[in-house]
Amino acid sequence: MYILMGLGNPGPRYAGTRHNIGFELLDYAASHWGSAGVWKQECKAFTQKVSVDQKSVLLAKPQTFMNLSGESARALLSFYKVPPENLVVVFDDVSLDLGAVRIRRQGSAGGHNGIKSLIQHCGSDFPRIRIGVGPCPPGYDLSNFVLGKLTRAEEDILRDLGDYFLDLTRLGFSEGWDSAASRFNRRGP
């Protein structure tokens, strides 16, 4: 079994923000692989079991707020007896241009507080899919930028990521995350 976790902040206040791209992509995946809208609440997350090319995948959206995502991840890994290397995390990255995608099998937090929490609770040996939402304009407060609503132009660019995301996760689950990275890493749309 795998856990595909999208990072974001819970509640309507954060819907449509740059920081919630992980939630948005999981909702898109659920609409194609599962029964969209039917989320179960467990281990401080909304979850949904789906099948991706005959692999069992638990979609998970932590409800702990971004900076405490590791609490939910640790609980899910423990409850489902899933090793950390089978946790795959998708999240926003302000250091990447809007629409860029970077896949890594493991690594550091890179300044992202949600990833810092995951590393603290689960170690650093888990694949991650970084989705570019930047750059933050010079002199603009970073927190306000990532928690800000997407513009219509940004929404259009990120909306086109849905099928791309489905394809890259299918390849990652079937052939490994290095293969997915070599084929799907991109600078932008």
C-alpha positions as MATLAB code, in Angstrom:
seq = 'MYILMGLGNPGPRYAGTRHNIGFELLDYAASHWGSAGVWKQECKAFTQKVSVDQKSVLLAKPQTFMNLSGESARALLSFYKVPPENLVVVFDDVSLDLGAVRIRRQGSAGGHNGIKSLIQHCGSDFPRIRIGVGPCPPGYDLSNFVLGKLTRAEEDILRDLGDYFLDLTRLGFSEGWDSAASRFNRRGP';
ca = [
       0.000    0.000    0.000;
       1.032    3.590   -0.673;
      -0.061    6.860    0.873;
      -0.304    9.833   -1.470;
      -0.500   12.898    0.755;
      -1.319   16.370   -0.478;
      -0.343   19.234    1.799;
      -2.556   22.212    2.498;
      -4.534   23.987    5.179;
      -8.075   22.910    6.103;
     -11.177   25.034    5.758;
     -12.779   27.297    3.164;
     -10.546   30.246    4.069;
      -7.558   28.486    2.441;
      -9.306   26.989   -0.587;
      -7.857   28.305   -3.823;
      -4.591   29.486   -2.255;
      -1.106   28.707   -3.517;
      -0.368   26.765   -0.312;
      -3.242   24.333   -1.006;
      -2.079   22.983   -4.359;
      -1.522   19.575   -2.698;
      -5.177   19.403   -1.643;
      -6.334   20.541   -5.097;
      -4.334   17.840   -6.883;
      -5.616   15.136   -4.524;
      -9.192   16.242   -5.164;
      -8.465   15.947   -8.886;
      -6.964   12.473   -8.403;
      -9.962   11.375   -6.322;
     -12.328   12.488   -9.079;
     -10.496   10.211  -11.543;
      -9.456    7.245   -9.410;
     -12.031    7.150   -6.650;
     -15.426    8.365   -5.676;
     -14.866   12.124   -5.566;
     -16.333   13.753   -2.523;
     -16.378   10.622   -0.338;
     -13.615   11.320    2.157;
     -13.283    9.509    5.487;
     -11.855   11.271    8.538;
      -9.098    9.350   10.333;
      -5.682    9.998   11.848;
      -6.140   13.787   11.656;
      -6.729   13.594    7.888;
      -9.381   13.188    5.243;
      -8.615    9.954    3.399;
      -9.913    7.987    0.460;
      -8.767    4.560   -0.751;
      -8.263    4.240   -4.496;
      -6.628    1.859   -6.926;
      -3.939    3.147   -9.258;
      -2.951    0.574  -11.874;
      -3.785   -2.253   -9.442;
      -1.854   -0.646   -6.590;
      -3.670    0.245   -3.371;
      -3.241    3.959   -2.646;
      -4.602    5.945    0.268;
      -5.147    9.584   -0.675;
      -4.656   11.771    2.409;
      -5.260   15.457    3.136;
      -4.006   16.294    6.659;
      -6.378   18.469    8.664;
      -3.711   19.597   11.142;
      -2.696   22.720    9.212;
       0.424   22.703    7.076;
       3.047   23.091    9.807;
       1.833   20.000   11.683;
       1.349   17.662    8.685;
       3.842   15.170   10.089;
       1.498   14.298   12.964;
      -1.125   13.029   10.542;
       1.431   11.285    8.324;
       2.989    9.431   11.267;
      -0.458    8.313   12.494;
      -1.443    7.046    9.030;
       1.857    5.221    8.484;
       1.491    3.542   11.864;
      -2.209    2.688   11.499;
      -1.826    1.194    7.993;
       1.652   -0.264    8.688;
       3.112    1.517    5.655;
       6.882    2.154    5.498;
       7.917    5.833    5.104;
       9.324    5.183    1.617;
       5.737    4.388    0.512;
       4.572    7.851    1.594;
       4.493   10.220   -1.402;
       3.921   13.908   -0.693;
       2.754   16.624   -3.103;
       3.093   20.260   -2.047;
       3.599   23.848   -3.173;
       7.083   25.275   -3.703;
       7.521   29.026   -3.971;
      11.133   28.626   -5.144;
       9.902   27.020   -8.395;
       8.232   28.954  -11.186;
       4.478   28.593  -11.497;
       3.591   25.193  -12.958;
       7.082   23.701  -12.626;
       7.282   20.146  -11.278;
      10.180   18.557   -9.387;
      10.114   14.963   -8.192;
      12.676   13.644   -5.729;
      12.918   10.304   -3.980;
      14.123   11.969   -0.758;
      15.766   15.148    0.465;
      15.622   18.098    2.806;
      12.743   20.381    3.740;
      14.056   23.217    1.583;
      12.495   25.740    3.967;
       8.970   24.288    3.670;
       7.421   23.978    7.147;
       5.054   21.168    6.150;
       7.992   19.082    4.930;
       9.967   19.967    8.074;
       7.121   18.491   10.128;
       7.027   15.356    7.968;
      10.784   14.854    8.314;
      10.543   15.378   12.079;
       7.823   12.710   12.429;
       8.642   10.286    9.589;
      12.298   10.774    8.591;
      13.440   12.100    5.215;
      13.191    8.913    3.138;
       9.949    9.594    1.272;
       9.309   10.721   -2.314;
       8.071   14.260   -2.841;
       6.426   16.063   -5.721;
       7.049   19.802   -5.605;
       4.663   22.020   -7.582;
       5.898   25.497   -8.441;
       3.713   28.410   -7.311;
       6.391   31.137   -7.463;
       8.149   33.309   -7.665;
       7.132   35.510   -4.771;
       7.373   39.148   -5.938;
      10.324   41.088   -4.466;
       9.442   42.809   -1.206;
       6.223   40.801   -0.831;
       5.653   38.923    2.434;
       6.183   35.216    1.712;
       3.443   34.081    4.102;
       0.906   36.430    2.524;
       1.953   35.248   -0.924;
       1.516   31.498   -0.323;
      -1.706   32.045    1.623;
      -3.012   34.384   -1.068;
      -5.672   33.348   -3.555;
      -4.558   32.299   -7.008;
      -5.213   34.745   -9.815;
      -7.332   33.560  -12.748;
      -4.198   33.258  -14.920;
      -2.468   31.178  -12.222;
      -5.560   28.978  -11.856;
      -5.544   28.325  -15.610;
      -1.891   27.246  -15.554;
      -2.299   25.026  -12.498;
      -5.586   23.518  -13.738;
      -3.655   22.062  -16.665;
      -1.478   20.137  -14.184;
      -4.228   17.651  -13.261;
      -3.714   15.049  -15.981;
       0.050   15.590  -15.854;
      -0.073   14.816  -12.124;
      -2.107   11.636  -12.705;
       0.390   10.425  -15.318;
       3.464   11.140  -13.208;
       2.029    9.438  -10.116;
       1.014    6.376  -12.158;
       4.584    6.091  -13.439;
       6.034    6.686   -9.971;
       3.923    3.931   -8.447;
       4.618    1.463  -11.283;
       8.251    2.133  -12.275;
       9.655    4.163   -9.386;
      10.152    7.830   -8.585;
      13.491    8.160  -10.368;
      11.750    7.138  -13.609;
       8.945    9.599  -12.906;
      11.492   12.362  -12.249;
      13.416   11.704  -15.462;
      10.225   11.881  -17.504;
       8.064   14.440  -15.678;
      10.332   17.026  -14.039;
       9.685   20.296  -15.863;
      10.499   23.976  -15.555;
       6.966   25.175  -16.217;
       4.069   24.810  -18.599;
];
